[in-house]
Amino acid sequence: MSSVPSTLERTSVRRSIGLASNAARLTVRSAQTVTFWAAVLLPLTYLPLLHGGLEQAETLRFAGLLACNAFALVAGHGYGRD
């Protein structure tokens, strides 16, 4: 006996792959949207830190915010290019 998959099995596998592909595409699109807007809005958080001058603890926070903003710029770069 050969184990040739039936047409129904192949169709079901194709649907599953299609659903997984759509879910992955939606996840990537959502992540790009969130990171794009984070890159836009994160610089607003710099203002309170810079207003009073940077002390030792605030310098570390400022560097962390810059790193987060750089990541958001790279990750959200493709937003709106569909």
N, C-alpha and C positions, 0 to 999 in steps of 0.2 A: 504494500500500500504506500502510495506516495502521500506526502503531507503538503499538498498544494493548498494555500489559503484560498478560501472562497471569496467571491466578489464582495459579499457582505462584510467579511472581516477586513478586507482591504479598505473599503469605504469607511468603516468605523475607525480604522487607524488613521486614515487621512483626515477625518473630522477632528480626531483628537489632536493631531499635529497642527491643524489649522487653528483650533481653539487655543492651544498652547502658544502658538505664534502670535495670535491676536492679543493674548494676555501679556506676553512679553513686550510687545509693541506699546501697549497701553501703559505698562509699568515704566518703560523708558520715557515715554512722552510725559507722564506725570512727574517723574523725577526731573526731567529737563525744565518743566514749568516751575516746579518748586525752587530749584537751584537758580534759575534765571531771576525770579523775583527776590530770592534771598540776596543775590548779587546786587540787585538794584537797591534793596532796603537796608542792607548791612551798613553801608557808610553813614546812615543816620545815627547809628549807635556810637560812632566815633565822636560825635559832637559833645556829648556830656563828658566823655573822658578827656577830650582836648581842652575843654572850657577851663577847667581848674588847673591845668598843667598835669603832666604825667609824673607820678611818684613811682617808687619801686614796684609795688603790687599792681598798679595800673599799667605800667609798661608791659608786664607779662600779659595782662588782659588785652591790651591794644595789639600786641603781636599775635595773639590767638585769633582776634577778630580779623586781622589782616590775612592770616592763613586761611581762615574760613571763607573770607571774601574771595581770595585767589582760587580756592577750590570751587566755589560757586560759579565764578566766572568761567572756568574751564568746563565744568559739568553742564552748565546751562547754556553753553555757546550755541548749540543747535536749535534752541527754542524758536518756534515760529517759522521754520524753513520748510514747511511741508507744502 
